Amino acid sequence: MEATEIRKLAALEDRHWWYAERRSLLASELRRLRVTPGRALDVGAAAGGNTRVLVGAGWRALALEYGADGAALARERGLAAVRGDATRLPLADASTDLVVAYDVLEHLDDDLAAAHEIRRVLRPGGTLLVAVPAGMSNWSAHDEAVGHFRRYERDTLRALLETAGLEVHELRSWNVLLAPVARWRRRASTGSDLDDVGRVANAGARAVISLERGLPVGRLPGLSLLATATAPATARATAAAAASAR
């Protein structure tokens, strides 16, 4: 993501409905894990909005961002942050209990290399939380403006994670209710839709997207896909994953 988009994100994320609901979503996913917080890595952390959620939930979180602007902004927020490449993570094998990769894999030419690296740094039984944009039929000028290489289908996301040696436990859609509005808006757009919105529109969108928390819409087409996966806990599975990475 370009530096200008990172700074735009940092300015918007505390009030914009999309970022606010995504933070709520991450907080909910962390509660569902029902594990004692340990070491966490936020891959592609940008300015650290999701890293703050991890820290607030008791995790010892490190923000990893490729761009200098994002890493600097995260450090300005008091977060532990480093610059790094998601395809060459600067962490030891099996050193991390949780990896969060929200809206990062689509920015990478070699997303499989990043998935292998995530698998490498996760301890046996460690968890990966993923969010990616869904459906190439939703491709628009927004994707080009923010540097996407692709949008994912359910089968391609599952295949990516399983090829890297991860076990996928859940795969569902998000941002379902507002998808028709977003598709209509993006047809007329010539750039990113990471824009500020009016107070009324922002409140309305937040109210609609928050309804998804209690509705069974995860199997319907949406604008994002969410996955929960784990590193194999058995020695046999670990050896198989290591062999597939060679």
C-alpha positions as CSV (number, residue, x, y, z in Angstrom):
1,M,0.0,0.0,0.0
2,E,1.3,3.5,-0.9
3,A,2.4,5.8,1.8
4,T,-0.4,8.2,1.0
5,E,-2.9,5.4,1.6
6,I,-1.3,4.5,4.9
7,R,-1.5,8.0,6.2
8,K,-5.1,8.3,5.0
9,L,-5.9,5.0,6.8
10,A,-4.3,6.3,10.0
11,A,-6.3,9.5,9.9
12,L,-9.6,7.7,9.2
13,E,-9.4,4.5,11.2
14,D,-10.5,5.9,14.6
15,R,-13.8,7.1,13.2
16,H,-14.5,5.4,9.9
17,W,-17.2,2.7,10.1
18,W,-15.2,0.1,8.1
19,Y,-12.1,0.2,10.3
20,A,-14.1,0.5,13.5
21,E,-16.2,-2.6,12.7
22,R,-13.1,-4.5,11.7
23,R,-11.5,-3.7,15.1
24,S,-14.7,-5.0,16.7
25,L,-14.6,-8.1,14.6
26,L,-11.0,-8.8,15.6
27,A,-11.8,-8.3,19.3
28,S,-14.6,-10.8,18.9
29,E,-12.4,-13.3,17.2
30,L,-9.8,-13.0,20.0
31,R,-12.5,-13.7,22.6
32,R,-13.6,-16.8,20.7
33,L,-10.1,-18.2,20.8
34,R,-10.4,-18.8,24.5
35,V,-6.7,-19.0,25.0
36,T,-4.3,-17.3,27.3
37,P,-2.8,-14.3,25.4
38,G,0.8,-14.8,24.4
39,R,3.0,-13.5,21.6
40,A,1.2,-12.1,18.6
41,L,2.3,-10.8,15.2
42,D,0.2,-8.3,13.2
43,V,1.4,-8.7,9.6
44,G,0.9,-5.7,7.3
45,A,-0.1,-3.7,10.4
46,A,0.0,-0.3,8.6
47,A,-0.3,2.3,11.4
48,G,-1.2,-0.4,14.0
49,G,-4.9,-0.1,14.4
50,N,-5.4,-3.8,14.8
51,T,-2.2,-4.1,16.8
52,R,-3.8,-1.8,19.4
53,V,-6.7,-4.3,19.7
54,L,-4.3,-7.1,20.3
55,V,-2.5,-5.2,23.0
56,G,-5.8,-4.2,24.6
57,A,-6.7,-7.9,24.8
58,G,-3.5,-8.7,26.7
59,W,-1.4,-10.0,23.8
60,R,2.4,-9.1,23.5
61,A,1.9,-7.8,20.0
62,L,4.4,-6.8,17.4
63,A,3.4,-4.7,14.4
64,L,5.2,-5.7,11.2
65,E,4.9,-3.2,8.3
66,Y,6.8,-3.1,5.1
67,G,6.6,0.6,4.6
68,A,8.5,3.2,6.6
69,D,5.5,5.5,7.1
70,G,3.3,2.8,8.6
71,A,6.0,1.5,10.9
72,A,6.8,5.0,12.1
73,L,3.2,5.8,12.7
74,A,2.7,2.6,14.7
75,R,5.7,3.5,16.9
76,E,4.4,7.0,17.4
77,R,1.3,5.3,18.9
78,G,3.5,3.5,21.4
79,L,3.4,0.1,19.7
80,A,6.3,-2.3,19.2
81,A,6.8,-2.1,15.5
82,V,9.4,-3.2,12.9
83,R,9.7,-2.9,9.2
84,G,9.7,-6.2,7.5
85,D,8.7,-8.3,4.5
86,A,5.8,-10.7,5.0
87,T,7.6,-13.2,2.7
88,R,10.7,-13.1,5.0
89,L,9.4,-12.6,8.5
90,P,12.2,-11.5,11.0
91,L,11.1,-14.0,13.6
92,A,12.4,-17.4,14.7
93,D,10.6,-20.7,13.9
94,A,7.6,-21.5,16.1
95,S,8.0,-18.3,18.1
96,T,4.5,-16.9,17.8
97,D,1.2,-17.9,19.3
98,L,-1.0,-15.8,17.1
99,V,-0.6,-14.2,13.7
100,V,-3.1,-11.7,12.4
101,A,-3.1,-11.0,8.6
102,Y,-6.0,-8.7,7.9
103,D,-6.1,-7.3,4.4
104,V,-2.4,-8.0,3.6
105,L,-2.1,-11.2,1.4
106,E,-3.9,-9.5,-1.5
107,H,-1.1,-6.9,-1.6
108,L,1.6,-9.5,-2.2
109,D,2.7,-10.9,-5.5
110,D,3.9,-14.1,-3.8
111,D,1.1,-14.7,-1.2
112,L,2.1,-18.4,-0.9
113,A,5.6,-17.4,0.3
114,A,3.9,-15.2,3.0
115,A,1.6,-18.1,4.0
116,H,4.6,-20.4,4.4
117,E,6.4,-17.8,6.5
118,I,3.3,-17.4,8.7
119,R,3.2,-21.2,9.1
120,R,6.9,-21.2,10.0
121,V,6.7,-18.7,12.8
122,L,3.6,-20.1,14.4
123,R,4.1,-22.5,17.2
124,P,2.4,-25.9,16.9
125,G,-1.2,-25.3,17.6
126,G,-0.8,-21.5,17.1
127,T,-3.6,-19.6,15.3
128,L,-3.8,-17.5,12.2
129,L,-6.6,-15.0,11.6
130,V,-7.0,-13.8,8.0
131,A,-9.1,-11.3,6.2
132,V,-8.9,-10.8,2.5
133,P,-11.1,-9.1,-0.2
134,A,-13.5,-11.5,-1.8
135,G,-14.4,-12.3,-5.3
136,M,-12.7,-11.2,-8.5
137,S,-16.2,-10.2,-9.8
138,N,-15.9,-7.4,-7.3
139,W,-12.7,-6.1,-8.9
140,S,-12.7,-2.3,-9.4
141,A,-10.6,0.8,-9.5
142,H,-10.4,0.7,-5.7
143,D,-8.4,-2.5,-5.9
144,E,-5.9,-1.0,-8.3
145,A,-5.6,2.2,-6.3
146,V,-4.7,0.4,-3.1
147,G,-2.3,-2.1,-4.8
148,H,-4.2,-5.4,-4.8
149,F,-2.9,-8.2,-6.9
150,R,-6.1,-10.2,-6.5
151,R,-9.3,-10.9,-4.7
152,Y,-10.0,-14.3,-3.3
153,E,-12.6,-17.0,-3.7
154,R,-13.3,-19.4,-0.9
155,D,-11.5,-22.3,-2.6
156,T,-8.5,-20.2,-3.6
157,L,-8.1,-18.9,0.0
158,R,-8.5,-22.4,1.5
159,A,-6.0,-23.9,-1.0
160,L,-3.5,-21.2,-0.2
161,L,-3.5,-21.8,3.5
162,E,-3.6,-25.6,3.2
163,T,-0.8,-25.6,0.7
164,A,1.3,-23.7,3.3
165,G,0.6,-26.5,5.8
166,L,-2.1,-24.8,7.8
167,E,-5.3,-26.4,9.0
168,V,-8.4,-24.3,8.1
169,H,-11.2,-24.4,10.7
170,E,-13.5,-21.6,9.6
171,L,-14.0,-19.7,6.4
172,R,-16.9,-17.2,6.1
173,S,-17.9,-14.0,4.4
174,W,-18.0,-10.5,5.9
175,N,-19.4,-7.2,4.8
176,V,-22.3,-9.0,3.2
177,L,-25.2,-6.5,3.9
178,L,-23.5,-3.5,2.4
179,A,-22.0,-5.3,-0.6
180,P,-24.6,-4.2,-3.1
181,V,-24.1,-0.6,-2.1
182,A,-20.3,-0.9,-2.4
183,R,-20.5,-2.6,-5.7
184,W,-22.7,0.2,-7.1
185,R,-20.5,2.9,-5.7
186,R,-17.3,1.3,-7.0
187,R,-18.7,1.0,-10.5
188,A,-18.6,4.8,-10.7
189,S,-15.3,5.2,-8.8
190,T,-12.0,6.0,-10.3
191,G,-9.8,5.4,-7.3
192,S,-9.7,4.2,-3.7
193,D,-12.8,4.4,-1.5
194,L,-10.7,4.9,1.6
195,D,-12.4,8.2,2.0
196,D,-14.0,10.1,4.9
197,V,-17.8,10.0,4.9
198,G,-20.4,12.3,6.5
199,R,-21.4,11.7,10.1
200,V,-24.9,10.4,9.2
201,A,-23.6,8.1,6.4
202,N,-20.9,6.8,8.7
203,A,-23.3,6.1,11.5
204,G,-25.7,4.4,9.2
205,A,-23.1,2.1,7.6
206,R,-21.8,1.2,11.1
207,A,-25.3,0.3,12.2
208,V,-25.9,-1.9,9.2
209,I,-22.5,-3.7,9.3
210,S,-22.8,-4.4,13.0
211,L,-26.1,-6.3,12.3
212,E,-23.9,-9.0,10.7
213,R,-22.6,-10.0,14.2
214,G,-25.9,-11.7,14.9
215,L,-27.1,-12.8,11.5
216,P,-26.3,-16.1,9.7
217,V,-24.9,-14.4,6.6
218,G,-21.4,-16.0,6.6
219,R,-22.2,-18.3,3.7
220,L,-23.5,-15.5,1.5
221,P,-21.3,-13.5,-1.0
222,G,-19.7,-10.5,0.7
223,L,-16.8,-8.1,0.1
224,S,-14.4,-9.9,2.4
225,L,-13.5,-13.4,3.5
226,L,-12.4,-14.3,7.0
227,A,-10.5,-17.5,7.8
228,T,-9.3,-19.1,11.1
229,A,-6.5,-21.6,10.7
230,T,-3.9,-23.3,13.0
231,A,-0.5,-24.7,12.6
232,P,-0.5,-28.5,13.0
233,A,0.0,-29.6,16.6
234,T,1.3,-33.1,15.8
235,A,4.9,-34.0,14.9
236,R,3.8,-35.8,11.7
237,A,1.8,-32.8,10.4
238,T,4.7,-30.5,11.3
239,A,7.1,-32.6,9.3
240,A,4.8,-32.8,6.3
241,A,4.4,-29.0,6.3
242,A,8.1,-28.5,6.4
243,A,8.6,-30.9,3.5
244,S,6.0,-29.1,1.4
245,A,7.8,-25.8,1.9
246,R,11.1,-27.1,0.4
